[in-house]
Each structure stands twice: as C-alpha cells, then as structure tokens.
C-alpha cells in the first residue's frame, strides 16, 4: 500500500510538472493566385525603385544619343512610362477607373518634373499594381478580359505577367543608362 501511495505521489508530481500539450497550429492558408503571383512580382519594384533612386537628379533627363540610341526615352521618361503602365494595367485588373492622371502612357505625366516627384509617382504605382495583382483569384484569373491595348482578349493572370516583364524590360534599359553614366546599379553592388 505504501508503494502504491508513493507511486501515485510521484506520478501526480510529475504530471503537475509536465506542460499541457499545445493545441495544434492551424495549417497556413493556401495562397491565392494573386498572392502567389505577387510573390514573384514584388521583385520588380525591389529592383526598379533602387535603380530609379540611384540616378542623380541632374541626369534624369539624360538619354544616349549615339548610334542606335537616337530618339530613345530619357531616364525620367523610362521611369514615368513604367509607372503609367503600372497604373493603367492595375486599373484594368481591378476593373476600375485609373486613380491618377497618367498622361500619355508612352511618356508618363508631363507635370512630373523633379526626381522626387517622379520617384514618388513610381512608388505609388507599384503599390497600386501590387494591390491589383494580389486581387487575382483562381475563379477569375484565367477568364478572358478585353485587351486594354486593342483587339482580342487577355487574362488577369496574363496582365499580371505583362506587368512583371514590362517593368523588368525597362529596368534593363535603365541599367544601361546608369552604367553609361558611371553608376553601378544597386542590385550589382556587393
């Protein structure tokens, strides 16, 4: 009887010291299609914005003019063009009127003159575009929508892909402009 009492006392003592089991952690929610696409798209502003910030203000109106470069956009026009496209395509994805005046989408708004104004417009455009990409659902992500550039149809997933490769296409051009001005692009600095 004494052994049983000792065993019960030790058992209860150990049980009191053992922490209660934790409830199971709920599994993470499956990402939405838009969330998954934004996981990749967020790399675009992560590369593009620092490149835009790296060019000195006195070089924002610079464009190469030699050889095959004659007539290309200035650095500022490259940045404003991508920002305008972000708003244009973002408003298409969200099926709403563009929230800002983008001017001629090929050159961006004429009223933005300083580097600070242009970079602020760019940053806001990427926030808006990311919101639009994140809004894509599996239900509507592959349904045809009117092509905002003319004939035919695109899909919301296709427009999100267009946002990504368009931004990176111009990022590549901006890298050339930076290097031609003796500036190492931020992504290449170690």
N, C-alpha and C positions, 0 to 999 in steps of 0.2 A: 504494500500500500504506500509505503514511504517512497519507493522507487517511482511509482506512478505519479505521486504528487510532485516529486522533483522533476520528472519528465514534463508534466503539464506546466509547471512553473517556468522551466527553461523554454519550452515551446511557445508559451504565451509571451515571454520576454523577447524572444527572437522575432516573433510575429509583430510585436509592437515596434521593433526597430526596423523592420523591412518596409520600405516605402510602398505605398499603394501603387498598383500598376497604373501607368498613364493611359488615358484614353487614346485610341488610335488617331494618328494625324490624318485628316482627310486628304485624299489624293488631290494634287493640283488640278485645277480645272483645265480641260483641253483648251489650247489657244484657239482663238477664232482664226479664220482665214486671213482677215485683215491684220490681226496681231502677229501672225506668222510672217506675213509679207512685210510688215513694218520692222520685224526683227532684222531683215536684210536692208530695207530702205533706209533705216536710220544711219547706215554707214555713209549715205550720200551727204547729208548735212555735216556729218562728223569730219569729212574730208573737205567739202566745198567751203564751209564757213571759214575755217582757218586759212584756207588759200585766199579767200576774198579779203580777210583781215591782214594778210601778210604784205599785200601790195601797198606801197606808200601812197598817200593821197595824191601827191604830185604826179604819180604815174597812172592814176585811174583812167585818164583819157588817152593813154598810150595804146597804140596798135602797131604791129610791124607793118612796114610798107614795101620792103624789098621783095623782089621776085613774085612768087605765087601768093604772097600775103596781101598784095594790094587790094584795098577795099574791104578788108575784114572788120569785124566789130572791134571796138575798143575794149579794154579790160572792163570798164564800167558797163558797157553795153552787154558784154557776156553775162555779168552778174545780174543786171536788171532783166535780161531776157529769160534766164533760168527762173528768177523769182516770179516773173509774169506767167511763165508756163506752169509753175507750181500752183499759182492761184487759179489759172484757167482750168487745168486738169483736175485740181482739187474740187473746184465748184462743179465740174462735170460729175465727178464721183459722188458728191453729196447731193446732186440734183438741186442745186440752189444757185441763185444769182451770185456772181463773184462779189465778195465782200469789200473789195477795194478797186480803185481805178487802176487798170494795168496799162492803159495807153495802147500803143502799137505793140502787140506781143513779141514782135521780132526784135524790138529795141528796148522795151520796157517804158515806164512812165518818163516823160520829158522833164517833169517838175523835180525829179530827184537829181540833185547836183553834187552834193558832198559825199565823201566816202561814208561818213556816219549815217546819213540818210539812206544811202544805198544798202549798207550792211544791215541796218535796222529793218528795211523792207525785205531783204533776203531772209533774215532770221524769222520774221513773222510768216513769210511764205512757206518756209519749211515746217513751221509749227502747224499751219493750216493744211499743208499737204499730208503730213503725218496723221493728223486727225482724219482726213479723208481716207487714207489708206487703211487706217485702223477700223473704219466703218464697214469695210467689205465683209460680207458674211458668206458662208457656204451656200446659202439659199439663193443669193443674187449675184455672187461673184463671177459666175460663168454665163450669166444671161446677157443676151445681146442688148447693147445700148447704142444710140445713134453716135456715129463717129463725129466728134467735135470738129474735125478738120475737113469734113466733106462727106463724100459718098461712103456707103457701106456702114458696117457696124463694128464695134469693138466690145470688149467685156470689161467690167470693173477690174478684174484681175489683170487684164491686158493693159489698161490705163495705168495701173499701179506700176507695172513693169516698165511702161514707157516713161513714167516719172523718174524711175531709177536710172535707166540707161541714158536718158536725155541729160540728166544732171551730171552724170559721170563723163559723158561725151564732152560737155563744156568744161568740166573740171580738167580734163586732159589738155584742152586748149589753153586754159588758164595757167597750167603748169609750164607750158612752153613760154607764155608771156612772162611769168615770174623768172624763169631761168634766163631768158633773153635780157632781163634787167638785173642779172646777178643775184637773184634771190632764190635761196633753196626753199622749196615748198615745205611747209611744216610737217607733212607726212613723211618726208625724206630725211628729216633731221634726226639724228641719234645722239 
